[in-house]
Amino acid sequence: MAKRSRTKSAPAPADASGIGPRQPCPCGSGKRYKACHGAPGGGQVFVKRPFEGLPSECDIVAMRELVPAATAPLPLQGEYADRTVKLCTLLPAATPAMVRESGEVWLGLQVQHDFGDVARDLGAVLLEALAAEPGAGAVGLTEPPGEGPRIQDLVADQPLSITVHEGFDYWVADMEESPELRAALEQAEGAAAPTSRLTEVEAAYWTRMGAKEHLRWVMPEPEDQLLTALARLHVSGADVIVPDARLVGMFRAHGLLAPVWDLPVGTGPEPLEDAASAFKTALDKALADESDLTAEERSARSGLANRQVTIR
């Protein structure tokens, strides 16, 4: 019987998405990438940073992954510039979009489908909703949308004005409530942790989950640069947002990092405003520092890299 070679073959290279074929597919299916979005003819190629280029990219990532209940007017351009669209974190039953009796379109971010390019999915849903009759109700996707406009191609180039809600009462603000809608509302309300968006910096959200409080801040800088800057601040003790707060790790979502701080109980969002602004100034200075990391800073950077959780 021939002996098996002990020579290990080199790992297959990543494709244009930057994901190796044997790595878990970032869509969350549990399959390897080569058997999911990386399969030949397996649908859209996975886009690591789908919201890149949007003025409010970081807030959109937060609304999709971290914030329970928030809305923002979504200004469109071109032939749809006169249409009224509301971007929502979550709609009843995780519906992708709803067309109201007034003709207003509500576009949901937290949905159950994911065909590889979230921005293309949103663009396809939005176009379908814009083409529907007023009062058409729920609109969504049942199969990959194929090539076509992405959300970046449809919205105007201006920042979003985001409103964070205590719950989901905005679902029924302009319509007659039904038993089915009330049941969906009650179910959603149970999962809505108190949340507040800071005003002095972008895409930073205070939240209270049970007895604990956190600051979760989606940042636009490339991962390697941000980790290096945060390591410098950690070693110098400048990563403490408020006294007794602690940087405990970070989420990775849609190509961006969201550092997470544990806060002392009772902090609330107000004391974080000036503190976050001061931290942003220190972070910008650390990002501009091109000197080599010290041994202590390299160790801190490694520790931060090991405390990342990929949620998309």
N, C-alpha and C positions, 0 to 999 in steps of 0.2 A: 504493500500500500504506500503510495507516495506521501511524503511528509508535507504538512502544510507549511507554507512560508511563514517565518516569524517576523518578516519585514512588514511594518505597518504602512498602509497606503496613506498618502497625504490626504487631509480632509478636503472635500470638494469645496471649491471657492464659492463665495457669496455671489449672488446675482446683483443686478443694478439696485435692488432695494437695500443692499448691505446685509442681508440675512442669509446665513448659511443654510443649505438644504436640510440638514439634520437638526437644526434648532427648532424649538417650538414655534408654531405660527403665531405671530403677534395678534392675530384676530381673536385669539382666545378659544379656538375650537378644541384644543388639546392635541391636535395632530401635529406631526412634523411639517415644517414649511413646504418641503418637497411634495407632500401628499395633500396639501391644502392650496393656499394661494400661490405657491410656487410651482404647482403642477402644470405641465404643458396643457394648455387649453382649459385650465382650471378656474377661469374667471379673471377678474381684474388683478393686476399685480398689486401687492401690498404697498401702500404709500406710507412711509415712516412719519413724515411731517405734513399731513394733509392740509392744514390750515395756514401754511406758510404763505406770506404775502398779504394776508388780511390785516388791516390796521389794529384790530382787537384780537389777534390770534391767541394771546395768553388768556384773556377772559373767556373766549369761546371754548378753549380747552378746559378751563375751570368749570364752566357751565355744563359741559358734557360729562365731566368725570367727578367733580367734587361738590358742586353746589346743588342743593335739593330743589329749590324753587326760586327762579329768577326769570325775568323777561327783558327784552330790549326791542325797540323798533328797529327793523332791518331795512334800511334804505336801499332801493334797487336803482339800477341805471338802465339806459337805453329804452327800449320799447315798454319796459315794465316800471319806469320811473314813477308813474302815477298810482301804482298799486300799493296798498297798505299791507305790510307783512310784519308779524310779531314773532321774534325768535324766542323760543321757550326752552327751559331746561327739560321739562317733562310734560307730556300731554296725557290725558286719560288712556289707560291700557298701553302706555308707551307708543301711542299712535305717531307715525312719522309726520303727518300734517293734518290739519283740519281746515275746511273752508266754511266760514261762518255765513249766517244768513245775510249779513251786510256785504259779503264778498271779500271781507278781510281774510287773509291767510295766516294761520298759526303754524309755524315750522318747529318741530320738536328735535332736540339734540340727543336726548337719551332714549334710544330706540333699540329694538331687538335684532335688526338685520345689520350686517356689515359685509360688504362685498369687496373690501380691500382698499378702496379709496373713499374715505368718508366724505370728502369734499365733492366727489362726483355723485355719491349717493344723495347728498343734500341737494345738489343742483337738479338731479332728476326728479326728486320728490317735489321740489319747489315748482319746477316747470309744469308738472302734472297738476299741482294744486292751482296754479295760476290759470290753467286752461279749463278748470272745472267750473260748473255753474255755481252761483251763490247758494249756500245752504247744502252743498254736496256732502258735507260731513267729512269722514275719515278718508285720507289718501295715503297710499304707501307703495312699497315695492315688494314684489313676490319673486323676483329673479334679478340677476345682475343687470344694471341699466345699460351696459355697453358704453361706447364712446359718446361724448357729448359735453356740454358745458358743466364746469364745476362751479361751486358756490362763489368762488373768486370772480368768475366771469359774469355774474349776475348782480352782485351787490355793489353799491357805490363805495368809493374810496374815502370813507370817513369812519372815525371811531364810534363804537356803540355807546349808547346811554343806558346803562344797566340798572334795573330795579330788582333788589332782592326782596322776596316776599316771606312772610312768616309761615305761610302754608300755601295751599293750592286753591284758595277761594277765587282766584282770578279765572279759574275754569268756568265758573258759573256766574260771573259778574254781569254778563250781558244776555243771559238766556234763562229760560224756565227750567228749574231743577227737576230732574227725574229720579226715581228710586235707584236706577242703575248708575247714574252719575253721582248721586250721593254716596253709594257704596264704594265707587272708585275713589271718590274724594276722601272718605274716611280711611280707606286702606293706605292711600298715599300720605295722608297727614301723619300717620304713625311712623313713617320713615323720614320725616322732615326734621332734621336737627336744626336748632337755632343757628342762623348764619348771618354775617354782616360783611359787606364789602368795604374795605378801607378806601378813603378818598384821597389820601396824600400820595399814594403810589398805585401802580396798576396791577390788577389781577391778584391782590392779596386779600384773603378771606379769613376772618375770625369765625370759629365755630365752637359750639359746646355739644359734646357727645356724651350723654350720661352725666357723670360728675366731672368729666375732664374737659379742658379747653385747649384749643389748638389754633395756631396760625398756619395756614397753607397758602403758599405764594408761588404761583406759576411764573417762571422767569424765561426770557427769550434767548438768553445767551447760549452758545454751543456748550454741550455737556462737559467737554474736557476743560474749557476755560472756566466754566462756573465752578466745577469741582476744585480746581486749583485755587481760585479766589476764595472760596469758602474755607478751604484748608488753611490759608494764610490768616483769615479772620478768626478761625477756631483757635489756632495756636496763640494768637495775640489776645484772646478773650473777647474779641469784638463781635462774635456771633451771637451774643446774648441780647435778644431783642429788648426785653425788660428784665429787671432783677429776678433771678431764680427761674427764668425761662431756659429751655434747653433745646438745641437743635438735635432732633432724634433720628433724622433720616430724610428721605425724600421719595416722592412718587416720580415715575417716568411715564409720561403719557403723550402720545402723538408727537414724539420727537423732542419734547421739552421736559425739563426737570421742575418739580415743585417741592422745594424744601419745606419741611414740617417742623414746627416748634411745639413742644409741650409748654403750656403756660400755667402759672399758678392759678388755682381755683379762685374765681372772683375777679379776674383781670378785666374781662369784658373788652369790647373793641376800642373804646375811646382812648385808653392810654397807649394803644398801639400806633396811633396815627403819627405823632411826632417821632416815636421810637423807630417806626418803619422807615420814615423819611431819612432819619440819621443813618440807619443801617444801609439804605440805598446809596448814600454818599460814600460810606466806607467801602461798600462792595464795588462801586465804580472805580475807586482808587486801587483796590486790590486787583481788579480786572486789568487795569492798566500797568500793573507791575510785571515786568518781563524778566526779573531776576530768577535765578535757580532756586528751587525749594530747598529748605534745610531738611535734615534728616527727620526732624520732628514734624515738619509740615508734610513731608512725603508720607509719613505714617498716618497723619490725620487724614490725608487725601484718600489713602487706601481704606481707612475705616469708613469714610463717607461713601465711597464707592460700594462698599459691602452692605450698606444700609439703604439700598434702593429697592423699591418694589415697583415692578412694571405693571401698570393697570391698563395700558393699551399701547 
